[in-house]
Amino acid sequence: MEQLEFFDIPSPCIGICQTDAKGYCKGCLRNRDERFNWLHFSDAKKYDVIRLCKQRKRRRQLALMKAKKQQIIAARQSATPTFDFEEPEPD
């Protein structure tokens, strides 16, 4: 049984209305259908969309952290000189 709500569920929109390459809003991370049909969704569907947005945000943050880690590793490798201590062969 669905719990009664006394207040409307607010839209997760934060006013950054641009889409990324995958079609998600860069601000709230909703897809096109979720943005355009928000007012027609049931409360259960709205909660589900908010849950999906939170998952997308966590995935995006994890991807950014992994990319940053790779940049740091690459910068360290390029900054660390490699030495070749093998003696040259005599001619």
N, C-alpha and C positions, 0 to 999 in steps of 0.2 A: 504494500500500500504506500502510495506517495505521500510524503509529509507536506502539510499545508504551509505555504509561504505567505507572509504578510506583505513583503516588499518585492518589487520586481528585481530580477537579477540584472545588474548593470552590465553593459557591454564592456568587453576587455579592451576596447579601442583606447589608444593613448595619443592619438592625433598624428602619428607618423604613417601616413597612408600611401605607401609605395610598396610595390611587389618585388620580390626577389626572383631569381632565375627559376625557382621551383614553383612560383605562383602564390607563395605565402606573403602576407603583409609583413613588412619589415618591423612594424611596431607591435602588433598584437599576435602575429603568427597564425592568423586564421586564413583559410583558403577562400577563394571567391564565393563559393556557395555559402560558407559559414558567415561571411560578411554580409552578403546581400539578403539572406533569409533569416538573420538574427531575430527580427521582430516577429516572425512567424513560428519560430521554434517553441516547443514546450519547455517548461522549466528543466525537465530531465535532460532534454537535448542540449540546452544551454550549459548545464553543468558538465555534460560530456564534452562539449566544445572547449570549455575552459580547461578541463583536464588534459585534452589533446594539446592545447596551446602550451601548457606547462611542460608537457613531455617534449614538445618541439623546442622549447626554450632550453631545456636541459641538454638535449642533443646538440643544439647549436653551440652552447657554451662549451661542451666537451670537445667538439670539433675545433673550436677556436683555441682551446687549451692545447690540444694535440698539435695544431699547426704552429703555435708559439714555441712549444717544446722542440719541434723539428727545426725551427729557425735558430733557436739557441744552440742546439747540437751542431748544426751546420756552421754557425759563426765560430764556435769553439774549435771545430776541426780545421777551419780555414786559418784561424789565428795561431794554432799550435803547429810549430814547424816540425817537420819529420826529418830525422837525421839518418843518413846512410853510412854506417860505420864499416862497411865491407872495404877491404883493401883492394885497390885497383890491381888488375892482373898485369904483370910485367909484359912488355912487348917483346 
